[in-house]
Amino acid sequence: MTHTYKVSGMTCQHCKASVEDNINKLENVKSVSVDLESEKAKIDMEQHIDIETLQEALSDKYKISKQSDFEDKSGENIQDKSKAEQLFPLFLIFGYITAASILLNFRDWELSSFMFDFMGLFYIVFSFFKFLDYTGFPESFRMYDPLAKVLPAYGWVYPFLETALGLMFLMRFELDIALVATIIVLGITTIGVTRSLFSKKTIKCACLGTALNLPMTEATFIENTIMLVMAVWMLLF
């Protein structure tokens, strides 16, 4: 996994080399790349290293801190963008899933079939993005999911669970079990999302993994609610 940090206090190439050498000596560090001009350090690590350990490896001259979760690759803070701009990837993916579900069913239209395909594609696509940074997803997921906070292993299993549910819906396999599981799984997550929204805390949404920098907004609540309503509807009717 690769994380980006801000390192202040560097003034020359010697400082840059010193930071790289000292961090490289740490266990589980695979490589370090420091950009003197932007004061950024990209650290590729085998497993997560806490910020205190990184700071202890450096001279008191240098201060290392985690780059904002909401800073994109260009260095721009995505919180400065409008909500529409921030959530454009989510809207685009939702649009593609909806269009694909309609195309799969438009010849012999049946609402239940459309819903099953929508839910299946939803899970498959969203699990794909979580697998793009599988090792980074559990940490972000724990920030708001109640079960993942209590049981960290749940965060590691969650992408596989989404994939399994997606296949069950698309293959029409044990649909009642898949619907009940959807209500339980997304119900728990929605509780965490709701708490986060009411707390007004700015946290990163892990619905599309960590590959995309999406903030937690009402859109996350709405997408979960849509899936929950579909699941309840299909069970009752």
N, C-alpha and C positions, 0 to 999 in steps of 0.2 A: 504494500500500500504506500502511496505517496501523499505526503501532506506538505502544505506550504506555510512557512512561518515568516514573521517580520523580525529582522535582527537589526537593532539600532546600535549606534556607537562605532560602526566601521567607517574608517576614513581613507584607507588605502588598500592596495593589493595585498600587502602583508596581513592586514586585518582579515581580509577575505580568506586568505590561505589558512590563517590561524583558526578561524571559525570552522572551516571545512575539515581541517585535520583533527580538531578536538571532537567534533561530532562524529566523524568517521570512526573514532576509537571506541565508541559506545557499542555495546552488544546489541545485536538485532538491526543495526544500521547497515544497509546494503550500499547506499551511495548518497552523496550530498552535493548539491549544486547551488552555489551562492551567487547572486547578482548584486554587485556592489552598488550600482546606481539606484536600483529600486529597493534595496535593503531587504530582498526576499531570499529565503533559503528553502529549496525544495529537498525534502528528505525522503528517500525511499527506504522503508523499514519492513522487516519481516513480521513484526507485531508492534502494536501501538506502544509508544514511549511517551510517558507523561511529560508535561512542560517543565516540571521541577527538575527532572533528571537531565533534560537538555540544558537547562540553565546552569546546573552544577558543573556541567562539562566545559562551560565557557568561562573566560575571565570576567571579573566584575565590570570590566569596561563595556561589555556587550550585554544587551538585554534582548531576550527572545520572547516572542509572544505569538499566539496562534493568529493566523490571518483570518479576517472576518469570514464566517461561513457564507455571508451574503456578498462576497466580493467575487466578481467573475474573473475570467482569465486575463482580461484587459486591465484589471485593477479597479474597475468601476464598481461601486457599491450598488447592488441591484435594488436596495431599499430606496434609492433615489429615483427609481423608475416608477411609473404609474402601475397600479395593480394589473391593468390590462397587459402591459408589457411584461411584467413579472410572470404572469400566469399564461402567457401566450402558448408555450409548449404544452401545457396541460389542456387548454382549449383545443389545440390542434389535434392532439392525440384522441381526445374525446370525440371530436368530429370525425376522425378516420374510423374509429371503432363503430360509431353510429352508422356511418355510410356503409361500411363493410357488412354490418348486420342487416341493413335494409336490402343490400344487393343479394345477400344470401337467401333472402326470403320473398323478394318482390313478385316472383312468378306465382308461387302458391302461398300467398300471404296468410300468416297465422301469428297472432300477437305473442302467444306463448313461445313459439319457435324463435321469434325475433328476440324475445327477452333472454332465452337460454343462450343464444349465440352472442348477444351483447355482453352478458355476464361472463361467458367463457372467454371471449376476446379481451374483455377488461382485465381479467386475472392474468391471462397469458402475457399481454403487453406490459402490464405494470410489474409483473414478476421479472420480465426481461430486463427492465431498467434497474431493478434491485440487484440483479446478478452482475451488472456492469461493474459495480464496486461492492462485491459481496462482503468483503471484510470490513468495509466502512459503514454498511447499512445498519447493523445491530446497534451501534452506538447512537446514531441519529434517531432510530426508532424508539430507543429507551427514553428519549427526551420527553415523549408524550404518551406512549402506549402504557396503560396501567399494568398489564400482565408482563410486558417486557421489562418493566422496572423491577418487578418482584422476581421474575424468572428470566434472567438474561439469555438463557438457552433458547427461549421462545423467539428472540430476534433472529437467531441463526437459522431456525427452522421455518420462519415465516415465508420467505420467498419460495421454498419448496411446497409449502401448504397452498400458496396462491396458484402455483403451477398445477398442482394436483386438482384443485377445485376447478380451474379453467378447463382442464382436460375432461373432467367429469361432466361439465355442462355441455361442452362441444360434442362429446361422444354420447350424451344422453345416458350416462351411467350413474345409477343410484342417485337420482335427482333429489329425492327427499332428504337424503343425508347431506348432499351438497348445499341445499337450501338452508337447512338447519345450521350447518357449519358456517355458512355465510352470515347468518343472523348473529351467531355467537361471536365470530371473529371480528366482523366489522362493527358489531355493537360495542365490543370492548374498546376498539380503536376510536370509535366515534365519541365515547365518553372522554377519552384522553384528549381528543381534538377539541371538544367543547370546553373542557377545563382550561386548555391552553389559550383558547380565544377569549374566555372570560378573564383570564389572568393578565391579558394585554402584554404578555411576554413575547418578544420577537425571537422565534425559533425556526429552525429549518424543517420543512416538511419532507418526510422520507417516502411519500407515496410513490414518487418516481425514483426512489433510491437516492444516492448522493451524487450521481453523475450530473444531475441538473440542479442548479441552485434555486429551489423554490421555497418561498417563505410560507409559513402556516397562515392561511387565510380562510375566509368563509367558503371558498371554493372547495377546499378539502372536506369540509363538513357536508357540503351539497353533494359531492360525488359519492361519499359514503352513504348518505341518506337515499340517494337514487337507487343504489344497489340494495339497501335494506328494504326499501319499499317494494322493489321488484321481487325480492326473495319472499317477503311476507305475502304479497299478492299471489304468487305462484303456489304457495303452500295452502292458502285459503280457497283459491278459486281454480 
